[in-house]
C-alpha cells in the first residue's frame, strides 16, 4: 500500500478544504484492472512541531472500513474505484498513387494515432507486410516522424523480414520498435518505398497489412489497416499474318507482326518480340527481318538474334497508347518433307512492365512446284 498525507491545521464548521495528488499507472496494468483509492481523515491534538513518523505509524490510526461507528479521533473514510483506460491506438495506411505499373516505385505512409481520451500508448510498435509476391521494400527508405513532424528514424529499431519463403527471400515485411509514447491526440508517421519489380504483377492487386500495438494491447487485438493497389498492365497486343495460307515446296512465305499498346495513360517499357516456328525443315531468312516504328522508320538500335527457326528482337523502345511496331520477315519452304503438313508459328510480345501476349498463325504446304526445272519428291 502507498500513502499520501496532509495536515490541515484548522477546519471551521461547515467549511471544506481540498487536497489532490497524481497517480502513475503501472506499465504492467491492463485495461481490465482497477485501482482502489481510500481517503482517510482524523482529528489529532498533537502540535505540528511534535508530529513525527511515529505519529503516523501509531496503532490508533484505524481504517474505518472495519467499523460501523465513526468516533472522534478515528478515521473517516471514503473509497472510489477507478477503471484503467487502455490506449486507443489506430493505424491508417495510404499510398502516393491509386495504381502503379511494373518497374515503378510507390511511397507508402502509415499514420499511427492515440484516439482514446485520457490514455497513453506506451512503446508503440508498427509492422507492415506486403502479401503479394513480386514487390521489394527499400530498407534505406524507411523513415519515422514524431507528432511534430520531426524525423526520428535514428532513435528507433527497424527489423526487416529475413524469411526465405517470402517472395524468394526478397524483403517484403518490416517492424519498427519506436520506443515512443503517444498521448491522446498525438500521432507518429512511418514512410517507406516499394518497388513493383516483377512483370508477373501486371494485372494484379498488391495487398499489404499494417499493424500497430503498445504495451497495453492484448495479443490478437492489434489495430490494423489493409491496403490494396492495382498494378496496371499496359495491354500489349500482337497480331500475326502471312501473305497467303497455302504454299508449295520452294516458295517463300512473307510474315507480318503488328504490335500495339491498348491502354490509355500507360507506356510499355523496353518491348521485346519473339517468334517460333514449329518445324525445323523450313528456312528462316535472318537477313529479311526488319522492324519499323510507329512512323514506319526502321528501328536500327534493335538487337535481333536468331536460333534456327526462332528469333528474338530487343527493341530498346517504349510503346505508348495507340502506337505500333511492325516486324516483317521471310521463311522459305525448302524441304519436300513439308508436303501435306501444316507449319505453325507463334509470335509473342512482352515488356519490362507488361506480361507476355501472343498470336498464332498456321499455313499448309500443299505439294511440289509445277515447274519441271524445280521438281521435288516428297
C-alpha positions, 0 to 999 in steps of 0.5 A: 500500500502507498500513502499520501498525507496532509495536515490541515491545521484548522477546519471551521464548521461547515467549511471544506478544504481540498487536497489532490495528488497524481497517480502513475499507472503501472506499465504492467496494468491492463485495461481490465484492472482497477485501482482502489483509492481510500481517503482517510481523515482524523482529528489529532491534538498533537502540535505540528512541531511534535508530529513525527513518523511515529505519529503516523505509524501509531496503532490508533490510526484505524481504517474505518472500513472495519467499523460501523461507528465513526468516533472522534479521533478515528478515521473517516473514510471514503473509497472510489474505484477507478477503471484503467483506460487502455490506449486507443491506438489506430493505424491508417495506411495510404499510398502516393498513387491509386495504381502503379505499373511494373518497374515503378516505385510507390511511397507508402505512409502509415499514420499511427494515432492515440484516439482514446481520451485520457490514455497513453500508448506506451512503446508503440510498435508498427509492422507492415507486410506486403502479401503479394509476391513480386514487390521489394521494400527499400530498407534505406527508405524507411523513415519515422516522424514524431507528432511534430513532424520531426524525423526520428528514424535514428532513435528507433529499431527497424527489423526487416523480414529475413524469411526465405519463403517470402517472395524468394527471400526478397524483403517484403515485411518490416517492424519498427520498435519506436520506443515512443509514447503517444498521448491522446491526440498525438500521432507518429508517421512511418514512410517507406518505398516499394518497388513493383519489380516483377512483370508477373504483377501486371494485372494484379492487386498488391495487398499489404497489412499494417499493424500497430500495438503498445504495451497495453494491447492484448495479443490478437487485438492489434489495430490494423489497416489493409491496403490494396493497389492495382498494378496496371498492365499496359495491354500489349497486343500482337497480331500475326499474318502471312501473305497467303495460307497455302504454299508449295515446296520452294516458295517463300512465305512473307510474315507480318507482326503488328504490335500495339499498346491498348491502354490509355495513360500507360507506356510499355517499357523496353518491348521485346518480340519473339517468334517460333516456328514449329518445324525445323525443315523450313528456312528462316531468312535472318537477313529479311527481318526488319522492324519499323516504328510507329512512323514506319522508320526502321528501328536500327538500335534493335538487337535481333538474334536468331536460333534456327527457326526462332528469333528474338528482337530487343527493341530498346523502345517504349510503346505508348497508347495507340502506337505500333511496331511492325516486324516483317520477315521471310521463311522459305519452304525448302524441304519436300518433307513439308508436303501435306503438313501444316507449319505453325508459328507463334509470335509473342510480345512482352515488356519490362512492365507488361506480361507476355501476349501472343498470336498464332498463325498456321499455313499448309504446304500443299505439294511440289512446284509445277515447274519441271526445272524445280521438281521435288519428291516428297 
